[in-house]
Amino acid sequence: MPSKKSIRNRGMKTKVKTIHLEMTSLLDIITILLAFLLQSYNNSGVIIDVPKGIEIPKSSSKELNNFGVQVQVSPTTIWVDQKVIYDINNTANVNIYDQDRLRIIPLYNELVQKKMYSEQIRKATPAGVEFSGVVNLIMDKSLKFNYIKKVLHTLAEAGYKKYKFVVMSDQY
Amino acid sequence: MFKRPSRRIKSRREDLKLDLTSVMDGIFTLVFFLLMYASFIKMFEISNDVPIISNKEPPDTKIKPLALTIRVVDDAVEVATGLPSTVVSVIRNLPEGEIDFEKLHEFLVQLKSKYPHENLAIIEPNGDLDYENLVKLMDTAQELRKTDLEIFVKDNKGNQVRAEKLFSEIIIGNIQS
């Protein structure tokens, strides 16, 4: 069958044109995004989980967070590493205190368990890190010291000697 | 008459195009990494140690410790120093019932300027103090603002440097009672 191509162009190969994307505006956006993300980069690497019902107070402190057990306290609930260990709605009529109403039993039990688990890991692994005794306290700003005192006393009793009060920066 | 144009193809100057593919790859990886570790609400901490009660004799030093205690009572804040503790200032609450943090801060700056080597402050809140005010109290005891009196302390090498904090070590004193 005769070709429809002109005899003049028969020898020439059809060139595939390279497409060049215009990336200037995309690069602008990415640079801005990069600057923003670098500014909000979390230097400490610690991820703090704030459960619903807790409003953290503001502070002028600039100390970076440390790794440790997270104890979250709201007016109704206590969590240890996001696990509910006491909820006033479920255990309203149960006595949770001992030692002259200063020690919170469920909190103490959970913390001792965490400490023992940490010790077991340290013994089992050759490069195991020693138990630091650091506890990150994420507490609601409306809590009264009478209640905070009980939490702190329980932590001390369970062997946690370094309290870190997690606060929100007052600067944006 | 004009000269007939040449039939030779003029050499065109090609546009220089940078190959940004590898740069873009790098930037995208960085963006995802930063997104993972970005915290849009900035959180920090206030360190606090458990008070340790010891039966041992205190170390025999010529320098008397400041033993600064900030005690919150019903309508005021008492500042006590020395062993045994003596109240050196009573800062009355504001008419609205709030603690006068500014006045307390001014007094603590004065105290720090007299005892620049002291870093310890014991806070004894009363039971009704809420956590927000406890944090403010700790801030007041720790923070040394740029507008405050300049206080110089000796660093590890013995050089005089400006103190960055008022009383950096905070202990909550009455958790055992």
Interface residues (C-beta under 8 A of the other chain):
Chain A: H20 M23 L27 I30 L33 L34 L37 L38 S40 Y41 N42 G45 I48 I56 P57 K58 S59 S60 S61 K62 E63 L64 N65 N66 L102 N136 M139 D140 K141 S142 L143 K144 F145 N146 I148 K149 L152 H153 L155 A156 Y160 K161 K162 Y163 K164 F165 V166 V167 M168 S169 Q171 Y172
Chain B: K17 L20 M24 I27 F28 L30 V31 L34 L35 Y37 A38 S39 F40 I41 K42 M43 F44 E45 I46 S47 N48 D49 V50 P125 N126 G127 D128 L129 D130 Y131 E132 L134 V135 K136 M138 D139 Q142 E143 I172 N174 I175 Q176
